Amino acid sequence: MNRAWAVFKAHPYIGNILGYTTLFASADLIQQSMLGGKPAAGSTSEDSADVDWHQTARVATVGFCFHANFNYHWLRGLEKMLPGGGVKAVTGKVVVDQLIAGPLTISAFYIGLSLLENKNDPLEDWRQKFWTSYKVHIESAVNFAFVPPVARTVFLGGVALVFTVFLCHFRQHKIKARILQEIPSVTQMIRQPHVIQTL
């Protein structure tokens, strides 16, 4: 384990890129096998019970080409711009990350997959699902507060595994309107803690 960590520290870029790409592929496989993900439009799979490897390859490609590279360089740049782990630095990182990286990575996911699927309107999924996905994008506070800079991209990849399972599943299925209506209520309770006490 110590040797693997030493190799990772010596070559963080390669480790992060490979790890992130694997996590994206794993997220799609999880949503297909455990959550019953249906093959996307244009897929060659005839049986929804089988793994659609073309879909997994597309998700991994988006993860490799954009997300892994973007997050690696973004987190390094953000650490240089706002160094340290104090409350002020962490708050600044979270705000900047949510305002810039969050929208970019979510948009790249939906638009990138639509382009790889040769959809007539590559912005259709983005228009329908961006805001709900953005509301769920909440992992950066934990990422910046507790993880050392050298491991942040991999940690973010781990959290992104769960978030990407959500994105893949959300992209393949229509979530019930009731669940979508509850998201603003949860957000309101987080912003107004006194609401929780009255429940």
Backbone bond lengths (Angstrom), bond angles and torsions (degrees), N, CA, C in turn:
res aa  C-N    CA-C-N  psi(-1)  N-CA   C-N-CA  omega(-1)  CA-C   N-CA-C  phi
1 M - - - 1.465 - - 1.533 110.54 -
2 N 1.349 115.93 -42.68 1.460 119.52 179.19 1.519 111.44 -63.29
3 R 1.346 116.51 -35.84 1.459 120.40 -179.98 1.534 110.21 -67.85
4 A 1.332 116.34 -41.63 1.467 120.10 178.61 1.522 110.45 -62.69
5 W 1.338 116.93 -41.20 1.462 120.69 179.16 1.528 110.94 -65.14
6 A 1.348 116.34 -37.67 1.464 120.66 178.66 1.527 110.88 -65.48
7 V 1.330 117.18 -40.75 1.465 121.02 177.63 1.524 110.05 -65.28
8 F 1.331 116.50 -41.87 1.465 120.99 179.15 1.529 110.77 -61.45
9 K 1.338 117.19 -43.38 1.464 120.45 179.87 1.521 111.79 -66.96
10 A 1.346 115.91 -33.35 1.464 119.67 -179.98 1.522 112.27 -75.03
11 H 1.336 117.48 -30.35 1.472 122.64 -178.68 1.527 110.40 -133.05
12 P 1.326 118.34 64.35 1.467 120.36 -174.20 1.525 114.06 -65.11
13 Y 1.327 117.24 -32.55 1.466 119.12 -177.27 1.527 111.33 -63.42
14 I 1.337 116.42 -50.35 1.467 120.36 -178.46 1.525 110.65 -63.07
15 G 1.331 116.92 -44.39 1.462 120.45 179.01 1.512 112.58 -60.83
16 N 1.332 116.29 -43.04 1.456 120.05 -179.38 1.529 111.86 -67.64
17 I 1.323 117.20 -41.49 1.465 120.67 -178.93 1.525 110.48 -64.13
18 L 1.345 115.96 -49.07 1.463 119.53 -179.85 1.533 111.37 -64.80
19 G 1.337 115.62 -42.22 1.456 119.31 179.33 1.513 112.66 -63.04
20 Y 1.311 116.25 -43.90 1.460 120.59 -178.17 1.529 111.51 -66.03
21 T 1.331 116.42 -41.35 1.462 120.74 179.10 1.531 110.51 -63.82
22 T 1.322 116.04 -42.19 1.463 120.77 177.79 1.520 111.03 -63.32
23 L 1.329 116.78 -40.50 1.456 120.24 179.57 1.530 111.72 -64.24
24 F 1.327 117.08 -38.88 1.462 119.64 178.62 1.522 111.05 -64.86
25 A 1.343 115.98 -44.93 1.462 119.79 178.12 1.527 110.36 -62.49
26 S 1.335 116.42 -41.86 1.466 120.76 179.36 1.519 111.50 -63.07
27 A 1.321 116.80 -39.59 1.461 120.63 179.68 1.527 110.79 -60.01
28 D 1.334 116.46 -43.32 1.462 118.78 179.37 1.520 111.40 -67.34
29 L 1.330 117.15 -40.08 1.471 120.32 178.44 1.531 110.91 -63.77
30 I 1.331 116.62 -38.56 1.466 120.41 177.74 1.519 110.49 -63.39
31 Q 1.335 115.96 -46.57 1.467 117.43 -177.64 1.524 111.34 -67.68
32 Q 1.332 117.70 -32.01 1.469 119.76 177.35 1.524 112.16 -71.28
33 S 1.333 116.56 -45.29 1.458 119.99 -173.70 1.522 113.60 -82.13
34 M 1.338 117.51 -36.52 1.458 119.89 -174.98 1.521 113.32 -99.74
35 L 1.323 116.66 -31.16 1.461 119.64 -175.89 1.523 112.38 -105.74
36 G 1.313 116.93 1.75 1.458 120.12 176.32 1.504 113.38 71.72
37 G 1.333 116.57 41.54 1.455 120.04 179.83 1.503 112.12 -64.22
38 K 1.312 116.86 127.40 1.455 121.36 178.51 1.515 109.63 -83.22
39 P 1.339 118.00 145.69 1.454 119.85 177.03 1.510 111.52 -58.86
40 A 1.319 116.10 143.15 1.460 121.67 -179.70 1.517 110.68 -73.27
41 A 1.317 115.29 168.35 1.453 120.95 179.25 1.524 109.99 -59.50
42 G 1.335 116.06 138.92 1.453 120.04 179.09 1.517 113.11 86.30
43 S 1.341 117.27 2.66 1.448 119.81 -178.98 1.514 110.76 -75.48
44 T 1.347 116.94 152.47 1.461 121.23 179.26 1.518 111.87 -91.76
45 S 1.319 117.41 -7.35 1.461 119.62 -178.90 1.513 110.40 -74.20
46 E 1.325 116.41 130.69 1.462 120.64 -179.14 1.521 111.88 -94.06
47 D 1.305 116.96 -23.60 1.452 121.40 -176.96 1.511 108.95 -112.55
48 S 1.351 117.30 119.06 1.456 120.19 -177.07 1.520 112.29 -67.81
49 A 1.361 117.59 -14.86 1.459 120.41 177.70 1.522 111.25 -76.25
50 D 1.332 117.97 -23.04 1.458 121.80 178.53 1.523 110.24 -80.17
51 V 1.319 114.68 157.13 1.462 119.47 176.35 1.522 108.76 -75.01
52 D 1.297 116.11 130.06 1.465 121.52 175.76 1.526 107.23 -90.70
53 W 1.326 115.72 94.64 1.459 120.65 -175.71 1.522 112.14 -68.25
54 H 1.328 117.13 -26.95 1.466 119.93 177.07 1.537 110.31 -65.83
55 Q 1.333 115.32 -40.92 1.465 119.75 177.71 1.526 110.09 -64.44
56 T 1.341 117.06 -44.72 1.462 121.03 179.02 1.526 110.79 -61.59
57 A 1.317 116.84 -40.74 1.470 120.65 178.60 1.525 110.75 -63.84
58 R 1.327 117.37 -38.15 1.467 119.90 178.49 1.529 111.26 -65.43
59 V 1.340 115.99 -43.62 1.466 120.08 178.95 1.534 109.94 -63.09
60 A 1.331 116.99 -43.87 1.463 120.75 178.67 1.525 111.51 -63.45
61 T 1.329 116.35 -36.73 1.472 120.55 179.08 1.519 111.19 -64.59
62 V 1.322 116.55 -43.75 1.470 120.12 177.25 1.524 109.74 -63.50
63 G 1.339 116.66 -41.88 1.462 120.26 178.34 1.520 112.13 -61.74
64 F 1.337 116.27 -43.32 1.470 120.97 -178.57 1.521 112.13 -71.23
65 C 1.327 116.20 -49.06 1.472 120.03 -172.86 1.526 113.19 -71.72
66 F 1.324 117.09 -34.85 1.471 117.47 -177.38 1.521 112.78 -116.01
67 H 1.335 117.12 -62.50 1.454 120.60 -167.96 1.528 113.94 -60.59
68 A 1.335 117.29 -46.69 1.464 119.47 -177.78 1.522 111.16 -62.68
69 N 1.318 116.29 -48.25 1.469 120.42 -179.48 1.525 111.64 -67.02
70 F 1.308 116.30 -45.55 1.463 119.96 -178.71 1.520 110.82 -60.06
71 N 1.337 116.74 -50.41 1.459 119.39 -176.55 1.524 112.51 -64.73
72 Y 1.320 117.04 -37.63 1.466 119.59 178.74 1.531 110.21 -60.15
73 H 1.321 117.11 -51.67 1.464 120.70 -177.82 1.526 111.98 -73.65
74 W 1.317 117.07 -35.84 1.458 121.32 179.63 1.526 111.13 -62.46
75 L 1.322 117.62 -47.68 1.457 120.49 -177.68 1.522 112.15 -67.52
76 R 1.330 117.17 -36.03 1.464 120.00 175.82 1.532 110.49 -65.36
77 G 1.322 116.51 -43.97 1.455 120.52 178.88 1.518 112.81 -65.31
78 L 1.342 115.53 -39.32 1.456 120.32 179.71 1.527 110.90 -65.87
79 E 1.332 116.91 -36.92 1.460 120.71 178.41 1.525 111.02 -67.31
80 K 1.327 116.93 -36.34 1.468 119.91 177.21 1.526 111.16 -70.38
81 M 1.327 116.33 -37.90 1.455 120.92 -178.28 1.533 111.57 -71.59
82 L 1.338 116.15 -40.47 1.461 121.54 -178.79 1.530 109.16 -130.00
83 P 1.338 117.92 74.01 1.467 120.39 -175.35 1.524 112.64 -70.84
84 G 1.325 114.49 156.08 1.457 120.14 173.69 1.512 113.30 100.60
85 G 1.349 113.31 172.55 1.457 119.81 -177.84 1.510 113.44 -121.73
86 G 1.335 117.05 16.11 1.461 119.75 177.66 1.515 111.89 -70.38
87 V 1.309 115.35 168.98 1.465 120.85 -177.12 1.527 111.26 -58.29
88 K 1.328 116.45 -43.18 1.467 119.97 -178.07 1.526 111.15 -65.16
89 A 1.343 116.74 -44.34 1.466 120.75 -179.32 1.520 111.14 -65.96
90 V 1.335 116.71 -45.36 1.470 120.51 -179.07 1.519 110.49 -63.75
91 T 1.327 116.59 -43.03 1.467 120.01 178.86 1.520 110.84 -61.08
92 G 1.335 116.16 -43.92 1.461 119.92 177.78 1.514 112.21 -61.15
93 K 1.340 116.87 -42.64 1.463 120.84 179.04 1.515 111.63 -62.96
94 V 1.323 115.71 -43.15 1.465 119.52 -179.25 1.522 111.02 -63.22
95 V 1.324 116.41 -46.17 1.472 120.40 -178.71 1.528 110.74 -62.65
96 V 1.335 116.48 -49.05 1.461 120.02 -179.48 1.525 110.91 -63.45
97 D 1.342 116.64 -41.27 1.466 120.96 179.62 1.524 111.45 -62.29
98 Q 1.320 116.49 -44.48 1.460 119.80 -178.64 1.525 112.19 -69.95
99 L 1.322 117.02 -32.44 1.468 120.00 -178.42 1.527 112.81 -79.71
100 I 1.338 117.33 -30.43 1.467 120.11 -175.54 1.524 112.20 -110.30
101 A 1.346 116.93 -59.88 1.472 120.13 -173.81 1.521 112.43 -69.04
102 G 1.323 117.52 -40.75 1.467 119.97 -178.82 1.515 112.73 -55.32
103 P 1.327 118.13 -57.44 1.472 119.38 179.50 1.529 113.23 -60.84
104 L 1.341 117.41 -37.65 1.469 119.92 -179.08 1.518 112.17 -65.54
105 T 1.339 117.39 -46.53 1.457 119.76 -176.56 1.527 112.08 -69.75
106 I 1.313 117.52 -38.95 1.464 120.18 177.77 1.528 110.07 -66.04
107 S 1.318 116.51 -43.28 1.467 120.61 178.90 1.524 110.87 -62.88
108 A 1.338 116.83 -42.77 1.465 120.52 179.67 1.522 111.21 -62.19
109 F 1.327 116.81 -36.06 1.464 120.35 179.21 1.521 110.86 -62.99
110 Y 1.314 117.48 -55.14 1.467 121.10 -176.42 1.530 112.11 -67.89
111 I 1.306 116.64 -47.36 1.473 119.90 -177.20 1.532 110.36 -70.35
112 G 1.338 117.21 -40.73 1.455 120.56 179.44 1.517 112.26 -60.68
113 L 1.336 117.29 -45.83 1.465 119.96 178.77 1.523 111.66 -65.96
114 S 1.313 116.83 -38.82 1.471 119.53 178.74 1.527 110.79 -63.74
115 L 1.332 116.96 -38.58 1.468 120.27 177.62 1.525 110.96 -66.51
116 L 1.331 117.02 -41.92 1.457 120.50 179.19 1.534 112.09 -66.37
117 E 1.337 116.19 -25.72 1.468 120.68 177.80 1.523 111.96 -90.08
118 N 1.331 116.82 1.88 1.472 122.23 -179.85 1.528 112.68 56.21
119 K 1.332 115.79 40.90 1.461 119.01 178.73 1.522 110.26 -70.21
120 N 1.326 116.23 146.05 1.461 121.09 179.38 1.523 111.23 -60.92
121 D 1.330 116.35 -39.81 1.463 121.27 178.66 1.527 108.53 -119.25
122 P 1.333 118.17 94.09 1.466 120.13 -177.07 1.527 114.02 -66.92
123 L 1.325 117.89 -10.20 1.470 120.62 179.68 1.530 112.99 -96.95
124 E 1.329 117.90 -1.74 1.466 120.62 -174.73 1.527 111.88 -60.57
125 D 1.343 117.47 -54.06 1.469 120.25 179.15 1.521 110.91 -60.75
126 W 1.328 116.49 -40.61 1.465 120.53 179.98 1.527 110.75 -59.52
127 R 1.321 117.00 -46.79 1.472 120.40 -179.31 1.529 111.38 -62.41
128 Q 1.318 116.99 -39.26 1.463 120.75 -174.99 1.529 113.07 -78.37
129 K 1.340 117.45 -29.59 1.460 118.78 -167.27 1.522 115.51 -123.59
130 F 1.323 118.20 -4.24 1.458 119.86 -174.92 1.523 112.80 -59.97
131 W 1.335 117.84 -51.91 1.467 119.55 -171.83 1.516 112.56 -65.19
132 T 1.332 117.05 -39.67 1.464 119.06 177.69 1.516 110.41 -64.40
133 S 1.329 116.95 -42.02 1.460 120.87 179.10 1.522 111.03 -64.30
134 Y 1.315 116.75 -39.74 1.467 121.14 -179.20 1.522 111.31 -64.07
135 K 1.327 116.98 -36.08 1.462 121.01 179.21 1.528 111.44 -65.38
136 V 1.318 116.65 -28.14 1.454 120.68 -178.55 1.531 111.88 -85.07
137 H 1.309 116.60 -12.11 1.469 122.75 -174.47 1.526 110.00 -79.62
138 I 1.335 117.04 86.88 1.470 120.20 -171.16 1.529 114.12 -127.09
139 E 1.342 118.56 11.35 1.457 119.40 -169.97 1.518 115.86 -80.39
140 S 1.322 120.16 -13.79 1.459 120.34 -169.82 1.526 114.53 -67.59
141 A 1.318 118.85 -29.24 1.468 119.97 -179.84 1.520 110.67 -61.84
142 V 1.334 117.68 -46.74 1.454 121.57 178.10 1.524 109.45 -65.12
143 N 1.317 116.77 -41.25 1.460 121.82 -178.28 1.528 111.12 -57.08
144 F 1.319 117.38 -50.53 1.454 120.52 -176.95 1.522 113.00 -75.73
145 A 1.322 117.79 -30.41 1.459 120.05 -174.09 1.526 113.47 -76.38
146 F 1.324 118.52 -35.93 1.453 120.11 -168.94 1.526 116.12 -118.42
147 V 1.316 118.49 -9.74 1.464 120.24 -173.73 1.523 110.73 -108.70
148 P 1.349 118.05 132.57 1.468 119.88 177.91 1.526 110.68 -65.53
149 P 1.334 117.99 150.41 1.464 121.38 -175.41 1.523 114.82 -52.12
150 V 1.348 118.45 -37.06 1.457 120.11 -175.53 1.526 112.21 -65.78
151 A 1.333 118.08 -23.90 1.461 121.19 -176.91 1.524 113.35 -107.81
152 R 1.318 117.59 3.95 1.455 119.18 -172.56 1.517 114.24 -64.40
153 T 1.330 117.44 -39.38 1.456 118.35 -178.05 1.522 110.80 -66.93
154 V 1.339 117.50 -41.09 1.459 120.22 178.41 1.523 110.76 -66.51
155 F 1.349 116.60 -42.98 1.460 119.52 177.95 1.522 110.25 -61.03
156 L 1.326 115.59 -44.88 1.449 119.83 178.07 1.525 109.99 -60.13
157 G 1.333 115.83 -35.38 1.462 119.54 176.38 1.517 111.64 -63.34
158 G 1.351 116.33 -39.76 1.464 119.63 177.88 1.518 112.04 -63.72
159 V 1.318 116.07 -45.71 1.462 119.84 176.73 1.523 109.09 -65.51
160 A 1.334 115.36 -37.60 1.462 119.97 179.38 1.517 111.48 -64.42
161 L 1.354 117.81 -25.98 1.463 119.75 176.01 1.520 109.97 -57.47
162 V 1.320 115.92 -49.08 1.464 120.18 179.59 1.526 110.09 -64.82
163 F 1.338 116.15 -45.10 1.465 119.64 -178.91 1.523 111.13 -65.48
164 T 1.337 117.20 -37.19 1.461 120.40 -179.55 1.516 111.32 -71.91
165 V 1.347 117.59 -33.43 1.465 119.68 172.15 1.528 108.70 -58.30
166 F 1.340 115.35 -44.70 1.473 119.37 176.90 1.525 111.04 -59.74
167 L 1.343 117.43 -47.91 1.468 120.62 -178.88 1.522 111.88 -61.16
168 C 1.343 116.24 -45.38 1.469 119.98 179.65 1.522 110.35 -62.13
169 H 1.327 115.98 -45.08 1.462 119.97 -179.37 1.535 110.71 -66.69
170 F 1.318 115.77 -43.60 1.460 120.69 -179.65 1.520 110.62 -62.89
171 R 1.325 116.41 -35.96 1.462 120.73 179.59 1.525 111.76 -69.85
172 Q 1.335 116.70 -31.02 1.464 120.70 -177.08 1.527 113.49 -89.09
173 H 1.294 117.28 -21.49 1.460 121.09 -174.82 1.520 110.92 -130.67
174 K 1.308 114.47 153.55 1.460 119.63 173.03 1.517 107.93 -91.38
175 I 1.326 115.75 120.18 1.468 120.25 178.04 1.525 108.94 -78.59
176 K 1.310 115.45 142.21 1.460 120.20 -177.35 1.522 111.06 -56.54
177 A 1.311 115.72 144.62 1.464 121.04 -177.43 1.522 111.43 -59.28
178 R 1.337 117.05 -32.28 1.455 120.19 -178.87 1.524 111.43 -62.83
179 I 1.334 117.07 -41.43 1.461 120.87 179.61 1.519 110.01 -64.74
180 L 1.334 116.33 -42.63 1.460 119.91 -179.76 1.522 111.29 -64.31
181 Q 1.332 116.44 -33.61 1.460 119.64 179.58 1.518 111.46 -72.60
182 E 1.355 117.45 -24.88 1.463 120.67 -178.55 1.522 112.38 -77.94
183 I 1.329 118.21 -22.12 1.469 120.53 -177.44 1.525 111.74 -59.35
184 P 1.352 119.83 -46.67 1.469 118.04 177.03 1.521 112.65 -61.71
185 S 1.368 117.74 -31.78 1.457 120.36 179.10 1.514 111.12 -66.58
186 V 1.330 117.18 -41.10 1.455 120.99 177.69 1.525 110.08 -63.87
187 T 1.330 116.31 -42.97 1.462 120.95 178.52 1.522 110.51 -60.88
188 Q 1.323 117.10 -39.82 1.458 121.14 179.95 1.527 110.73 -65.54
189 M 1.346 117.29 -39.09 1.464 120.22 179.29 1.517 110.95 -65.85
190 I 1.345 117.54 -35.92 1.461 120.54 178.82 1.519 110.04 -66.07
191 R 1.336 116.03 -40.47 1.462 119.82 -178.38 1.520 112.17 -75.95
192 Q 1.343 116.73 -26.08 1.456 120.97 -177.81 1.529 108.88 -125.87
193 P 1.333 118.04 82.51 1.462 121.78 -174.76 1.530 113.68 -56.94
194 H 1.344 118.10 -25.71 1.461 119.20 -178.80 1.522 111.10 -65.79
195 V 1.339 117.76 -21.17 1.466 120.53 178.50 1.515 109.86 -65.47
196 I 1.354 117.12 -37.71 1.470 121.23 -178.87 1.511 110.58 -63.26
197 Q 1.351 116.97 -37.51 1.459 120.01 -177.32 1.515 112.17 -66.54
198 T 1.328 117.48 -24.49 1.454 120.06 -177.94 1.511 112.37 -86.10
199 L 1.370 117.78 -9.61 1.463 120.68 -179.39 1.514 111.95 -75.73
